[in-house]
């Protein structure tokens, strides 16, 4: 396990403008995630949450602004190099490859690593963490249930031992019990390994319950950044942007 | 009965070559969603390289190795220099570009080597062993079977058991997710083209000596047969391509043996049409839907 590093900001986003075609979806977004913390980006449908994650991981080329990971500028870094810098992105819909087996999906997450022994150790750890996956190693991805796919996507990211985990709507389509378990796991990973998480969620309640920091987005802008606990308790803000 | 045995063995021997060539088509289809109509011309170009090397060195085997290397190289070049810049939004675009490549390659070969048939040698005798007056497989047939078996097994092993095979499959199924997991998707695509083109070159080396000889159009009919084989097996299925190749080889052998060789090109088209009408996904079409 990597030592826990609380000092400094792991992810710094400055003036990020991005979108599809000519019209930007994100308008000069600023965001800072300290190392070893969980940040939750919440907001209505179409607020630009998914676009934000895609622009951070380079799947979408930013039109302006920049992203720094542990002080390193990521501009011009090819997407396939980001795992090597310690960033894992679990995309919307989770990106489990249905034609590959559970085991192949998981091994894929560590294939880029030079340290083969540690990649094998990380794979074993993920199987211990997600018992149901260990029982279904030879099953194809598309044979899994929604909850199992969630585990597989998360596990595959963890096999790469990331410093920063980008999670897009982990609660989507899952039973509340499964969502609660996922959120508890994120907190556990943060505490045990110093993992930093940037989480995008429609499910505001569960996202703010696990996060240290809440980021409220509306129409492609960051409206408010505050400790998650404060956001949970701020009735005006909840009514205005989060609808509960 | 004797005739049936002979035609069956002969059909399997040709079928092995179709299987290899169909497998090459399937490899590119799986990796890039392109039916590589230029594969025949590319394979012939590799065979001409073998011809030049063998003529210069006097060694069949050096030419054989040169053909394989040239095949790998041509595949990579076609991907990097041509196909990468083709807009794949419409499936027709890469097909038209591939057909353009056929014209280009065949024209260049015609200019450099002329368009007469050149003799193509074999490393083993094509004289069949006779058992009790019945002509069976020749040493060359056995060489063909062995070469195809080695290549098919090697490819199966690469894709199923190695890290690079896993990367190639992942890149083909889910390019975006694969990039997020650190896979160099463009590199895997180039590798897929190279492997497929290498297999195509092998098939050309095996089949050309059994036909009229080396000629810029030497693989045209083989391409049609192999394409039929790939469709019979379902374009997505490597085992299907191998079985499809053997089936097409047998059908053509029986048709040419019992009904006359004039009918074989027609028989290929009838088979292609029949499969497309009855089972458009091919005999080995996966049961599950692709999209998840």
Interface residues (C-beta under 8 A of the other chain):
Chain A: X57 X59 X78 X79 X80 X81 X82 X83 X84 X88 X89 X91 X95 X96 X97 X98 X99 X100 X104 X107 X108 X109 X111 X112 X141 X142 X156 X160
Chain B: X163 X166 X167 X169 X170 X173 X174 X176 X177 X178 X179 X180 X181 X182 X183 X184 X185 X288 X290 X292
